[in-house]
C-alpha cells in the first residue's frame, strides 16, 4: 500500500511548536480584546443615541 507524499520537509522542533502556539494564542487574545472593546463602544453609543 502506497502512502501519499508528505509536504513537511523537516520534523518540527519542540521550540518551534511552542513558539507557534504562543503566537497563535497572542493573536487570539488580541482579537478577543479588540472585539470586546468594540462591543463596549457600540453599547455605549447605543445607550447615548437611544435615550
C-alpha positions in Angstrom: 0.0 0.0 0.0 1.5 3.4 -1.0 1.4 6.4 1.2 0.8 9.9 0.0 3.9 12.1 0.0 4.3 14.5 2.9 4.7 18.2 2.5 6.7 18.5 5.6 10.4 18.6 4.8 11.9 18.5 8.4 10.3 17.4 11.7 9.1 20.4 13.7 11.2 21.0 16.9 9.5 21.4 20.2 10.7 25.0 20.5 9.2 25.9 17.1 5.9 24.2 18.0 5.8 26.1 21.3 6.6 29.4 19.6 3.9 28.8 17.0 1.3 28.1 19.7 2.3 31.2 21.7 2.0 33.3 18.5 -1.5 31.9 17.8 -2.6 32.5 21.4 -1.3 36.1 21.3 -3.4 36.6 18.1 -6.4 35.1 19.8 -6.0 37.4 22.8 -5.6 40.4 20.6 -8.7 39.6 18.6 -10.7 39.0 21.7 -9.6 42.2 23.3 -10.3 44.3 20.2 -13.8 42.7 19.8 -14.6 43.3 23.5 -13.6 47.0 23.3 -15.6 47.4 20.1 -18.7 45.8 21.7 -18.4 48.1 24.7 -18.1 51.2 22.5 -21.1 50.0 20.5 -23.2 49.5 23.6 -22.2 52.9 24.9 -23.1 54.6 21.6 -26.5 52.7 21.5 -27.2 54.0 25.1 -26.3 57.6 24.2 -28.4 57.7 21.0 -31.4 55.7 22.2 -32.0 57.7 25.3 
